Amino acid sequence: MYSDGRQPHTRPALTDLVGELGGILERAQKELEELDILIQIADQLLEMLQPHSPGKIRIAWWRKRRVRELTPVFVQLTVGMGGRWYLKAVAAKNVHKLVKRTKGFEANYTQVYRTVVLAKELLNRRGTLLGLTRQHMQAIQNTFSYQSKARSKIFTDLLEIYNGTSQTAQDSS
């Protein structure tokens, strides 16, 4: 509040920004939920279209290092030593090259290939959405930190000026 009783005009501007930011985050969350549903549909298609054999491609939700939430990753069904089945993560970049055409896979090769390509696009879009959202949130946090430090410095400078001015006023009286 100013000495004449007026309020700073930051309140309406801040309220508008908070509302806009909240709306953007809600839209990002809805977009992410829709992408996740489409990824699940793509995985169900991959499950239906391929036989239960080594080389089958799926999408699994795994917890990656340093990430709290589950992340969709392409996996391939593999048989290990002793005939034990397991899922092996495969790079999304070249997953389309791993789609099998032989030994029971040939009947639905085209549909599986197209599904993998579309799922790859969905995973890329999901990663981009999350990455950009995190970058923007970090930028806002960094701005607050910078503003806080700058504000403290300015306050200290103003206080020094005030103390120097009041000291000068006291000296002259």
C-alpha positions as CSV (number, residue, x, y, z in Angstrom):
1,M,0.0,0.0,0.0
2,Y,1.2,3.5,-0.9
3,S,1.4,6.3,1.7
4,D,-1.7,7.9,0.3
5,G,-3.7,4.6,0.8
6,R,-3.7,3.4,-2.9
7,Q,-3.0,-0.3,-3.6
8,P,-0.5,-1.4,-6.3
9,H,-2.2,-2.6,-9.5
10,T,-0.6,-6.0,-9.5
11,R,-3.6,-7.9,-8.1
12,P,-5.7,-8.0,-11.3
13,A,-2.7,-8.7,-13.5
14,L,-1.6,-11.5,-11.2
15,T,-5.1,-13.0,-11.1
16,D,-5.3,-13.0,-14.9
17,L,-1.9,-14.8,-15.2
18,V,-2.8,-17.4,-12.5
19,G,-6.0,-18.1,-14.3
20,E,-4.3,-18.4,-17.7
21,L,-1.5,-20.6,-16.3
22,G,-4.1,-22.9,-14.6
23,G,-6.0,-23.2,-17.9
24,I,-2.9,-24.1,-19.8
25,L,-1.9,-26.7,-17.3
26,E,-5.4,-28.2,-17.3
27,R,-5.3,-28.4,-21.1
28,A,-1.9,-30.0,-21.0
29,Q,-3.2,-32.6,-18.5
30,K,-6.2,-33.3,-20.7
31,E,-4.0,-33.7,-23.8
32,L,-1.7,-36.1,-21.9
33,E,-4.7,-38.2,-20.7
34,E,-5.9,-38.4,-24.3
35,L,-2.5,-39.4,-25.6
36,D,-2.3,-42.1,-22.9
37,I,-5.6,-43.5,-24.0
38,L,-4.5,-43.7,-27.6
39,I,-1.2,-45.3,-26.5
40,Q,-3.2,-48.0,-24.6
41,I,-5.4,-48.6,-27.7
42,A,-2.3,-49.0,-29.8
43,D,-0.9,-51.5,-27.3
44,Q,-4.2,-53.5,-27.4
45,L,-4.0,-53.6,-31.2
46,L,-0.4,-54.8,-31.0
47,E,-1.5,-57.5,-28.6
48,M,-4.4,-58.7,-30.9
49,L,-2.5,-58.5,-34.2
50,Q,0.6,-60.6,-33.2
51,P,1.0,-64.1,-32.1
52,H,2.5,-64.9,-28.6
53,S,6.0,-65.6,-30.0
54,P,9.5,-64.1,-29.6
55,G,9.7,-60.8,-31.4
56,K,6.2,-59.6,-30.5
57,I,6.2,-55.8,-29.9
58,R,4.2,-54.2,-27.2
59,I,4.0,-51.0,-25.2
60,A,4.7,-51.3,-21.5
61,W,4.4,-48.7,-18.8
62,W,7.7,-48.7,-16.8
63,R,9.2,-46.5,-14.3
64,K,12.4,-45.0,-15.7
65,R,15.3,-43.7,-13.6
66,R,14.9,-40.3,-12.0
67,V,11.2,-40.2,-13.1
68,R,8.4,-40.7,-10.6
69,E,5.6,-41.5,-13.0
70,L,5.2,-44.5,-15.3
71,T,6.5,-43.9,-18.9
72,P,5.4,-45.8,-22.0
73,V,8.2,-47.7,-23.7
74,F,8.3,-50.2,-26.6
75,V,9.2,-53.7,-25.5
76,Q,9.8,-56.9,-27.4
77,L,8.9,-60.4,-26.1
78,T,12.0,-62.5,-25.8
79,V,12.9,-66.0,-24.6
80,G,15.9,-66.1,-22.4
81,M,18.0,-68.9,-21.0
82,G,16.1,-71.8,-19.7
83,G,13.0,-70.9,-21.9
84,R,11.9,-68.1,-19.6
85,W,9.9,-65.3,-21.3
86,Y,10.6,-61.7,-20.6
87,L,10.1,-58.2,-22.0
88,K,13.1,-56.3,-23.3
89,A,13.0,-52.5,-23.9
90,V,13.7,-51.5,-27.4
91,A,14.6,-48.0,-28.7
92,A,11.6,-46.1,-30.1
93,K,13.7,-44.7,-32.8
94,N,14.1,-47.9,-34.8
95,V,11.2,-50.0,-33.4
96,H,9.5,-50.0,-36.8
97,K,12.4,-52.0,-38.1
98,L,11.8,-54.8,-35.6
99,V,8.3,-55.6,-36.8
100,K,8.4,-59.3,-37.8
101,R,7.1,-60.7,-41.2
102,T,7.7,-64.4,-40.6
103,K,6.5,-67.4,-38.5
104,G,3.0,-66.4,-37.8
105,F,3.6,-62.6,-38.0
106,E,3.1,-62.3,-41.8
107,A,-0.7,-62.2,-41.9
108,N,-0.9,-58.8,-40.0
109,Y,2.5,-57.3,-40.9
110,T,1.0,-54.2,-42.5
111,Q,-1.4,-53.4,-39.7
112,V,1.3,-54.0,-37.0
113,Y,3.8,-51.8,-38.9
114,R,1.3,-49.0,-39.2
115,T,0.3,-49.3,-35.5
116,V,3.9,-49.2,-34.4
117,V,4.6,-46.1,-36.6
118,L,1.5,-44.4,-35.1
119,A,2.3,-45.4,-31.6
120,K,5.9,-44.1,-32.1
121,E,4.3,-40.7,-33.0
122,L,2.1,-40.8,-29.9
123,L,5.1,-41.5,-27.6
124,N,7.0,-38.7,-29.3
125,R,4.2,-36.2,-28.8
126,R,3.7,-37.3,-25.2
127,G,7.5,-36.8,-24.5
128,T,7.4,-33.4,-26.2
129,L,4.4,-32.3,-24.2
130,L,5.9,-33.3,-20.9
131,G,9.3,-31.9,-21.8
132,L,8.0,-28.5,-22.8
133,T,5.7,-28.3,-19.8
134,R,8.6,-29.2,-17.4
135,Q,10.9,-26.7,-19.2
136,H,8.4,-23.9,-18.8
137,M,7.7,-24.7,-15.2
138,Q,11.5,-24.7,-14.5
139,A,11.8,-21.3,-16.3
140,I,9.1,-19.9,-14.1
141,Q,10.8,-21.2,-11.0
142,N,14.1,-19.8,-12.1
143,T,12.5,-16.4,-12.8
144,F,11.0,-16.4,-9.3
145,S,14.4,-17.1,-7.8
146,Y,16.1,-14.4,-9.9
147,Q,13.4,-11.9,-9.1
148,S,13.6,-12.7,-5.4
149,K,17.4,-12.1,-5.4
150,A,17.1,-8.9,-7.5
151,R,14.2,-7.6,-5.3
152,S,16.4,-8.2,-2.1
153,K,19.3,-6.3,-3.7
154,I,17.0,-3.4,-4.7
155,F,15.5,-3.3,-1.3
156,T,18.9,-3.1,0.3
157,D,19.9,-0.3,-2.1
158,L,16.7,1.6,-1.3
159,L,17.3,1.1,2.4
160,E,20.8,2.5,2.1
161,I,19.5,5.5,0.1
162,Y,16.8,6.1,2.7
163,N,19.3,5.8,5.6
164,G,21.7,8.1,3.8
165,T,18.9,10.6,3.2
166,S,17.5,10.5,6.7
167,Q,21.1,10.8,8.1
168,T,21.6,13.8,5.8
169,A,18.3,15.3,7.0
170,Q,19.2,14.7,10.7
171,D,22.7,16.3,10.1
172,S,21.2,19.4,8.5
173,S,18.7,20.0,11.4
